[in-house]
Amino acid sequence: MSENTMKPNNPQDDWKIWMVVNPATWLMPILYAVLVIALAVHAVVFAAGFGWN
């Protein structure tokens, strides 16, 4: 690695991830994906007979 490259100083530099992963753009699609996964898991569990009696 180059000697001129700065290594991250965590946790002081943790805020920089939000410069790449902008919540204004990605928050709702991520939450919708989580909702779809949760519904799919519940559908499989209830179809397998592990739901409430």
HTML snippet that shows the backbone in 3Dmol.js (N, CA, C, O; Angstrom):
<script src="https://3Dmol.org/build/3Dmol-min.js"></script>
<div id="view" style="width:600px;height:400px;position:relative"></div>
<script>
const pdb = `
ATOM      1  N   MET A   1       0.847  -1.176   0.000  1.00  0.00           N
ATOM      2  CA  MET A   1       0.000   0.000   0.000  1.00  0.00           C
ATOM      3  C   MET A   1       0.892   1.238   0.000  1.00  0.00           C
ATOM      4  O   MET A   1       1.980   1.219   0.576  1.00  0.00           O
ATOM      5  N   SER A   2       0.455   2.270  -0.617  1.00  0.00           N
ATOM      6  CA  SER A   2       1.229   3.497  -0.702  1.00  0.00           C
ATOM      7  C   SER A   2       1.351   4.152   0.668  1.00  0.00           C
ATOM      8  O   SER A   2       0.432   4.093   1.484  1.00  0.00           O
ATOM      9  N   GLU A   3       2.499   4.774   0.903  1.00  0.00           N
ATOM     10  CA  GLU A   3       2.702   5.451   2.181  1.00  0.00           C
ATOM     11  C   GLU A   3       1.869   6.721   2.290  1.00  0.00           C
ATOM     12  O   GLU A   3       1.657   7.230   3.391  1.00  0.00           O
ATOM     13  N   ASN A   4       1.392   7.241   1.153  1.00  0.00           N
ATOM     14  CA  ASN A   4       0.601   8.471   1.155  1.00  0.00           C
ATOM     15  C   ASN A   4      -0.877   8.220   1.420  1.00  0.00           C
ATOM     16  O   ASN A   4      -1.631   9.165   1.650  1.00  0.00           O
ATOM     17  N   THR A   5      -1.297   6.972   1.392  1.00  0.00           N
ATOM     18  CA  THR A   5      -2.698   6.652   1.607  1.00  0.00           C
ATOM     19  C   THR A   5      -3.015   6.716   3.094  1.00  0.00           C
ATOM     20  O   THR A   5      -2.340   6.090   3.911  1.00  0.00           O
ATOM     21  N   MET A   6      -4.053   7.480   3.437  1.00  0.00           N
ATOM     22  CA  MET A   6      -4.454   7.602   4.836  1.00  0.00           C
ATOM     23  C   MET A   6      -5.339   6.431   5.223  1.00  0.00           C
ATOM     24  O   MET A   6      -6.283   6.092   4.509  1.00  0.00           O
ATOM     25  N   LYS A   7      -5.032   5.823   6.343  1.00  0.00           N
ATOM     26  CA  LYS A   7      -5.878   4.754   6.856  1.00  0.00           C
ATOM     27  C   LYS A   7      -7.025   5.383   7.635  1.00  0.00           C
ATOM     28  O   LYS A   7      -6.854   6.443   8.235  1.00  0.00           O
ATOM     29  N   PRO A   8      -8.208   4.736   7.635  1.00  0.00           N
ATOM     30  CA  PRO A   8      -9.325   5.292   8.396  1.00  0.00           C
ATOM     31  C   PRO A   8      -9.041   5.287   9.889  1.00  0.00           C
ATOM     32  O   PRO A   8      -8.406   4.372  10.413  1.00  0.00           O
ATOM     33  N   ASN A   9      -9.515   6.310  10.556  1.00  0.00           N
ATOM     34  CA  ASN A   9      -9.356   6.445  11.999  1.00  0.00           C
ATOM     35  C   ASN A   9     -10.729   6.190  12.626  1.00  0.00           C
ATOM     36  O   ASN A   9     -11.482   7.122  12.908  1.00  0.00           O
ATOM     37  N   ASN A  10     -11.033   4.916  12.836  1.00  0.00           N
ATOM     38  CA  ASN A  10     -12.343   4.565  13.356  1.00  0.00           C
ATOM     39  C   ASN A  10     -12.371   4.752  14.863  1.00  0.00           C
ATOM     40  O   ASN A  10     -11.328   4.547  15.484  1.00  0.00           O
ATOM     41  N   PRO A  11     -13.449   5.115  15.492  1.00  0.00           N
ATOM     42  CA  PRO A  11     -14.765   5.432  14.923  1.00  0.00           C
ATOM     43  C   PRO A  11     -14.932   6.880  14.489  1.00  0.00           C
ATOM     44  O   PRO A  11     -16.036   7.274  14.111  1.00  0.00           O
ATOM     45  N   GLN A  12     -13.884   7.677  14.529  1.00  0.00           N
ATOM     46  CA  GLN A  12     -14.020   9.086  14.153  1.00  0.00           C
ATOM     47  C   GLN A  12     -14.387   9.254  12.684  1.00  0.00           C
ATOM     48  O   GLN A  12     -15.027  10.242  12.323  1.00  0.00           O
ATOM     49  N   ASP A  13     -13.998   8.315  11.834  1.00  0.00           N
ATOM     50  CA  ASP A  13     -14.271   8.426  10.400  1.00  0.00           C
ATOM     51  C   ASP A  13     -15.501   7.636   9.957  1.00  0.00           C
ATOM     52  O   ASP A  13     -15.751   7.518   8.757  1.00  0.00           O
ATOM     53  N   ASP A  14     -16.269   7.096  10.896  1.00  0.00           N
ATOM     54  CA  ASP A  14     -17.432   6.287  10.529  1.00  0.00           C
ATOM     55  C   ASP A  14     -18.500   7.083   9.788  1.00  0.00           C
ATOM     56  O   ASP A  14     -19.274   6.507   9.023  1.00  0.00           O
ATOM     57  N   TRP A  15     -18.556   8.385   9.997  1.00  0.00           N
ATOM     58  CA  TRP A  15     -19.568   9.209   9.325  1.00  0.00           C
ATOM     59  C   TRP A  15     -19.369   9.205   7.807  1.00  0.00           C
ATOM     60  O   TRP A  15     -20.307   9.504   7.068  1.00  0.00           O
ATOM     61  N   LYS A  16     -18.178   8.877   7.334  1.00  0.00           N
ATOM     62  CA  LYS A  16     -17.899   8.950   5.897  1.00  0.00           C
ATOM     63  C   LYS A  16     -18.671   7.910   5.090  1.00  0.00           C
ATOM     64  O   LYS A  16     -18.866   8.091   3.888  1.00  0.00           O
ATOM     65  N   ILE A  17     -19.112   6.826   5.723  1.00  0.00           N
ATOM     66  CA  ILE A  17     -19.890   5.822   4.985  1.00  0.00           C
ATOM     67  C   ILE A  17     -21.185   6.426   4.462  1.00  0.00           C
ATOM     68  O   ILE A  17     -21.688   6.005   3.420  1.00  0.00           O
ATOM     69  N   TRP A  18     -21.731   7.413   5.176  1.00  0.00           N
ATOM     70  CA  TRP A  18     -22.982   8.034   4.743  1.00  0.00           C
ATOM     71  C   TRP A  18     -22.785   8.962   3.550  1.00  0.00           C
ATOM     72  O   TRP A  18     -23.759   9.423   2.954  1.00  0.00           O
ATOM     73  N   MET A  19     -21.539   9.236   3.202  1.00  0.00           N
ATOM     74  CA  MET A  19     -21.276   9.978   1.969  1.00  0.00           C
ATOM     75  C   MET A  19     -21.482   9.081   0.751  1.00  0.00           C
ATOM     76  O   MET A  19     -21.731   9.571  -0.350  1.00  0.00           O
ATOM     77  N   VAL A  20     -21.376   7.750   0.953  1.00  0.00           N
ATOM     78  CA  VAL A  20     -21.559   6.769  -0.118  1.00  0.00           C
ATOM     79  C   VAL A  20     -22.966   6.183  -0.061  1.00  0.00           C
ATOM     80  O   VAL A  20     -23.658   6.119  -1.077  1.00  0.00           O
ATOM     81  N   VAL A  21     -23.389   5.753   1.135  1.00  0.00           N
ATOM     82  CA  VAL A  21     -24.710   5.159   1.322  1.00  0.00           C
ATOM     83  C   VAL A  21     -25.621   6.258   1.833  1.00  0.00           C
ATOM     84  O   VAL A  21     -25.749   6.448   3.042  1.00  0.00           O
ATOM     85  N   ASN A  22     -26.246   6.973   0.934  1.00  0.00           N
ATOM     86  CA  ASN A  22     -27.090   8.105   1.294  1.00  0.00           C
ATOM     87  C   ASN A  22     -28.453   7.596   1.773  1.00  0.00           C
ATOM     88  O   ASN A  22     -29.173   6.979   0.989  1.00  0.00           O
ATOM     89  N   PRO A  23     -28.831   7.833   3.035  1.00  0.00           N
ATOM     90  CA  PRO A  23     -30.122   7.348   3.528  1.00  0.00           C
ATOM     91  C   PRO A  23     -31.313   7.923   2.768  1.00  0.00           C
ATOM     92  O   PRO A  23     -32.352   7.270   2.665  1.00  0.00           O
ATOM     93  N   ALA A  24     -31.177   9.134   2.233  1.00  0.00           N
ATOM     94  CA  ALA A  24     -32.285   9.729   1.483  1.00  0.00           C
ATOM     95  C   ALA A  24     -32.590   8.917   0.230  1.00  0.00           C
ATOM     96  O   ALA A  24     -33.714   8.944  -0.272  1.00  0.00           O
ATOM     97  N   THR A  25     -31.600   8.201  -0.271  1.00  0.00           N
ATOM     98  CA  THR A  25     -31.789   7.393  -1.474  1.00  0.00           C
ATOM     99  C   THR A  25     -32.111   5.943  -1.139  1.00  0.00           C
ATOM    100  O   THR A  25     -32.980   5.348  -1.777  1.00  0.00           O
ATOM    101  N   TRP A  26     -31.438   5.364  -0.160  1.00  0.00           N
ATOM    102  CA  TRP A  26     -31.470   3.919   0.045  1.00  0.00           C
ATOM    103  C   TRP A  26     -32.293   3.444   1.223  1.00  0.00           C
ATOM    104  O   TRP A  26     -32.536   2.242   1.331  1.00  0.00           O
ATOM    105  N   LEU A  27     -32.739   4.324   2.118  1.00  0.00           N
ATOM    106  CA  LEU A  27     -33.432   3.857   3.319  1.00  0.00           C
ATOM    107  C   LEU A  27     -34.734   3.132   2.997  1.00  0.00           C
ATOM    108  O   LEU A  27     -34.952   2.021   3.480  1.00  0.00           O
ATOM    109  N   MET A  28     -35.596   3.735   2.196  1.00  0.00           N
ATOM    110  CA  MET A  28     -36.885   3.099   1.901  1.00  0.00           C
ATOM    111  C   MET A  28     -36.734   1.813   1.084  1.00  0.00           C
ATOM    112  O   MET A  28     -37.413   0.836   1.403  1.00  0.00           O
ATOM    113  N   PRO A  29     -35.885   1.752   0.048  1.00  0.00           N
ATOM    114  CA  PRO A  29     -35.714   0.467  -0.636  1.00  0.00           C
ATOM    115  C   PRO A  29     -35.188  -0.640   0.281  1.00  0.00           C
ATOM    116  O   PRO A  29     -35.589  -1.796   0.151  1.00  0.00           O
ATOM    117  N   ILE A  30     -34.295  -0.290   1.204  1.00  0.00           N
ATOM    118  CA  ILE A  30     -33.795  -1.296   2.141  1.00  0.00           C
ATOM    119  C   ILE A  30     -34.920  -1.763   3.054  1.00  0.00           C
ATOM    120  O   ILE A  30     -35.059  -2.961   3.299  1.00  0.00           O
ATOM    121  N   LEU A  31     -35.729  -0.828   3.564  1.00  0.00           N
ATOM    122  CA  LEU A  31     -36.833  -1.218   4.445  1.00  0.00           C
ATOM    123  C   LEU A  31     -37.886  -2.042   3.708  1.00  0.00           C
ATOM    124  O   LEU A  31     -38.445  -2.976   4.284  1.00  0.00           O
ATOM    125  N   TYR A  32     -38.166  -1.714   2.447  1.00  0.00           N
ATOM    126  CA  TYR A  32     -39.099  -2.524   1.657  1.00  0.00           C
ATOM    127  C   TYR A  32     -38.546  -3.925   1.425  1.00  0.00           C
ATOM    128  O   TYR A  32     -39.297  -4.899   1.463  1.00  0.00           O
ATOM    129  N   ALA A  33     -37.243  -4.036   1.184  1.00  0.00           N
ATOM    130  CA  ALA A  33     -36.633  -5.352   1.002  1.00  0.00           C
ATOM    131  C   ALA A  33     -36.726  -6.171   2.283  1.00  0.00           C
ATOM    132  O   ALA A  33     -36.997  -7.370   2.228  1.00  0.00           O
ATOM    133  N   VAL A  34     -36.506  -5.540   3.436  1.00  0.00           N
ATOM    134  CA  VAL A  34     -36.631  -6.226   4.720  1.00  0.00           C
ATOM    135  C   VAL A  34     -38.069  -6.680   4.937  1.00  0.00           C
ATOM    136  O   VAL A  34     -38.298  -7.784   5.430  1.00  0.00           O
ATOM    137  N   LEU A  35     -39.035  -5.849   4.578  1.00  0.00           N
ATOM    138  CA  LEU A  35     -40.444  -6.223   4.708  1.00  0.00           C
ATOM    139  C   LEU A  35     -40.782  -7.431   3.837  1.00  0.00           C
ATOM    140  O   LEU A  35     -41.459  -8.352   4.294  1.00  0.00           O
ATOM    141  N   VAL A  36     -40.321  -7.436   2.603  1.00  0.00           N
ATOM    142  CA  VAL A  36     -40.596  -8.559   1.691  1.00  0.00           C
ATOM    143  C   VAL A  36     -39.964  -9.840   2.224  1.00  0.00           C
ATOM    144  O   VAL A  36     -40.582 -10.903   2.173  1.00  0.00           O
ATOM    145  N   ILE A  37     -38.741  -9.748   2.732  1.00  0.00           N
ATOM    146  CA  ILE A  37     -38.080 -10.935   3.285  1.00  0.00           C
ATOM    147  C   ILE A  37     -38.840 -11.447   4.508  1.00  0.00           C
ATOM    148  O   ILE A  37     -39.031 -12.654   4.657  1.00  0.00           O
ATOM    149  N   ALA A  38     -39.275 -10.535   5.384  1.00  0.00           N
ATOM    150  CA  ALA A  38     -40.023 -10.945   6.580  1.00  0.00           C
ATOM    151  C   ALA A  38     -41.343 -11.606   6.200  1.00  0.00           C
ATOM    152  O   ALA A  38     -41.721 -12.614   6.796  1.00  0.00           O
ATOM    153  N   LEU A  39     -42.041 -11.056   5.224  1.00  0.00           N
ATOM    154  CA  LEU A  39     -43.299 -11.666   4.785  1.00  0.00           C
ATOM    155  C   LEU A  39     -43.064 -13.040   4.169  1.00  0.00           C
ATOM    156  O   LEU A  39     -43.849 -13.962   4.389  1.00  0.00           O
ATOM    157  N   ALA A  40     -41.993 -13.179   3.403  1.00  0.00           N
ATOM    158  CA  ALA A  40     -41.678 -14.474   2.800  1.00  0.00           C
ATOM    159  C   ALA A  40     -41.336 -15.512   3.866  1.00  0.00           C
ATOM    160  O   ALA A  40     -41.771 -16.660   3.778  1.00  0.00           O
ATOM    161  N   VAL A  41     -40.566 -15.116   4.861  1.00  0.00           N
ATOM    162  CA  VAL A  41     -40.223 -16.046   5.938  1.00  0.00           C
ATOM    163  C   VAL A  41     -41.468 -16.462   6.700  1.00  0.00           C
ATOM    164  O   VAL A  41     -41.634 -17.640   7.017  1.00  0.00           O
ATOM    165  N   HIS A  42     -42.344 -15.514   6.998  1.00  0.00           N
ATOM    166  CA  HIS A  42     -43.578 -15.853   7.711  1.00  0.00           C
ATOM    167  C   HIS A  42     -44.463 -16.760   6.863  1.00  0.00           C
ATOM    168  O   HIS A  42     -45.072 -17.692   7.389  1.00  0.00           O
ATOM    169  N   ALA A  43     -44.543 -16.506   5.582  1.00  0.00           N
ATOM    170  CA  ALA A  43     -45.360 -17.357   4.707  1.00  0.00           C
ATOM    171  C   ALA A  43     -44.838 -18.789   4.695  1.00  0.00           C
ATOM    172  O   ALA A  43     -45.626 -19.733   4.748  1.00  0.00           O
ATOM    173  N   VAL A  44     -43.536 -18.959   4.628  1.00  0.00           N
ATOM    174  CA  VAL A  44     -42.954 -20.303   4.624  1.00  0.00           C
ATOM    175  C   VAL A  44     -43.183 -20.990   5.962  1.00  0.00           C
ATOM    176  O   VAL A  44     -43.521 -22.173   6.003  1.00  0.00           O
ATOM    177  N   VAL A  45     -43.005 -20.267   7.046  1.00  0.00           N
ATOM    178  CA  VAL A  45     -43.174 -20.854   8.374  1.00  0.00           C
ATOM    179  C   VAL A  45     -44.620 -21.278   8.591  1.00  0.00           C
ATOM    180  O   VAL A  45     -44.877 -22.369   9.100  1.00  0.00           O
ATOM    181  N   PHE A  46     -45.562 -20.427   8.211  1.00  0.00           N
ATOM    182  CA  PHE A  46     -46.976 -20.780   8.398  1.00  0.00           C
ATOM    183  C   PHE A  46     -47.396 -21.902   7.449  1.00  0.00           C
ATOM    184  O   PHE A  46     -48.226 -22.734   7.815  1.00  0.00           O
ATOM    185  N   ALA A  47     -46.845 -21.941   6.250  1.00  0.00           N
ATOM    186  CA  ALA A  47     -47.167 -23.019   5.316  1.00  0.00           C
ATOM    187  C   ALA A  47     -46.617 -24.353   5.796  1.00  0.00           C
ATOM    188  O   ALA A  47     -47.190 -25.401   5.499  1.00  0.00           O
ATOM    189  N   ALA A  48     -45.520 -24.328   6.531  1.00  0.00           N
ATOM    190  CA  ALA A  48     -44.935 -25.557   7.051  1.00  0.00           C
ATOM    191  C   ALA A  48     -45.670 -26.059   8.304  1.00  0.00           C
ATOM    192  O   ALA A  48     -45.378 -27.149   8.794  1.00  0.00           O
ATOM    193  N   GLY A  49     -46.602 -25.284   8.814  1.00  0.00           N
ATOM    194  CA  GLY A  49     -47.400 -25.719   9.957  1.00  0.00           C
ATOM    195  C   GLY A  49     -46.826 -25.325  11.305  1.00  0.00           C
ATOM    196  O   GLY A  49     -47.231 -25.869  12.333  1.00  0.00           O
ATOM    197  N   PHE A  50     -45.896 -24.393  11.315  1.00  0.00           N
ATOM    198  CA  PHE A  50     -45.308 -23.963  12.581  1.00  0.00           C
ATOM    199  C   PHE A  50     -45.944 -22.697  13.120  1.00  0.00           C
ATOM    200  O   PHE A  50     -45.373 -22.062  14.007  1.00  0.00           O
ATOM    201  N   GLY A  51     -47.102 -22.309  12.620  1.00  0.00           N
ATOM    202  CA  GLY A  51     -47.776 -21.097  13.061  1.00  0.00           C
ATOM    203  C   GLY A  51     -48.579 -21.345  14.324  1.00  0.00           C
ATOM    204  O   GLY A  51     -48.452 -22.381  14.978  1.00  0.00           O
ATOM    205  N   TRP A  52     -49.416 -20.355  14.651  1.00  0.00           N
ATOM    206  CA  TRP A  52     -50.261 -20.493  15.821  1.00  0.00           C
ATOM    207  C   TRP A  52     -51.352 -21.525  15.573  1.00  0.00           C
ATOM    208  O   TRP A  52     -51.794 -21.723  14.441  1.00  0.00           O
ATOM    209  N   ASN A  53     -51.777 -22.173  16.642  1.00  0.00           N
ATOM    210  CA  ASN A  53     -52.861 -23.171  16.527  1.00  0.00           C
ATOM    211  C   ASN A  53     -54.199 -22.545  16.781  1.00  0.00           C
ATOM    212  O   ASN A  53     -55.221 -23.229  16.727  1.00  0.00           O
TER     213      ASN A  53
END
`;
const viewer = $3Dmol.createViewer("view");
viewer.addModel(pdb, "pdb");
viewer.setStyle({}, {cartoon: {color: "spectrum"}});
viewer.zoomTo();
viewer.render();
</script>
